[in-house]
Amino acid sequence: MLPSVGLSEKIVLPNVTDWHQKGLTNKQHSIKGIAIGLTIIGLWAGSLIFWLSWDISKVNIFWIGTAIASQTFLYTGVFITAHDAMHCAIFPQNRQINHLIGRVAVFLYALFSYQKLLKNHWLHHRHPASETDPDFYDSNWLGWYFKFFSRYFSWMQISGLGIIFHVLNYFAIFDAENMFLFWVIPSLLSSVQLFYFGTYLPHREPEGGYTNHHRCQSNSLSTFWSFITCYHFGYHEEHHEYPHLPWWQLPIIRQSKETGFL
């Protein structure tokens, strides 16, 4: 049974057989969850300020590319943190703090409405890869991406981001070129990364049709590459089976299934 999309209702961690013998207690889960979430947000914010303050005229293009790649990865992590908050997996012992972190994360990511994302995400879990799934669109990946993008980005958000960009540039707080390289480009690349590895690949219909009621499949990447590509979001069948577990515990579920523990 999936929880309600309302923020006031209790969300309970799933009862997995012998889970705490391998994993974490609820208290340990909360402490580690909030530490990981805040660390990702802190690293994203700190590195963004650092890159925006760079004198790129004195920097080799290799390091500029490396900075863009690392900032893209951290941007993805900020959204994954918000995603875990939607499942009450950041700080399950306190829903108010948990959802506050989620709200902050999606606002920093692109001025998103946390409530709208929360509602649509639980509709996705209830009706995956169907006509009533707001994240599903029966098309090739590019058409699906633009449909996905247009559903969540409004002109108000785009205008707000544009105003922030121009204010920071007008008052010479940050250079426009730096903001374009290390803010605009990484945020767009992150949206592609999240969509491709976290929505399109898991939920596109395979040849012969879907094989489980979650209407999704997981990738076969190693734990390392699963982390690099999208914070284990590619272990998507495991996520739909245990939606209240945070991203960093999905490899444990994956390994447990492969060894016959689950």
Helices and strands as residue ranges (DSSP letters): H 19-22, H 26-52, G 56-58, H 61-86, H 95-110, H 114-126, H 141-152, H 155-170, H 176-179, I 180-184, H 185-195, I 196-200, H 201-203, H 223-230, H 236-241, G 247-249, H 250-258
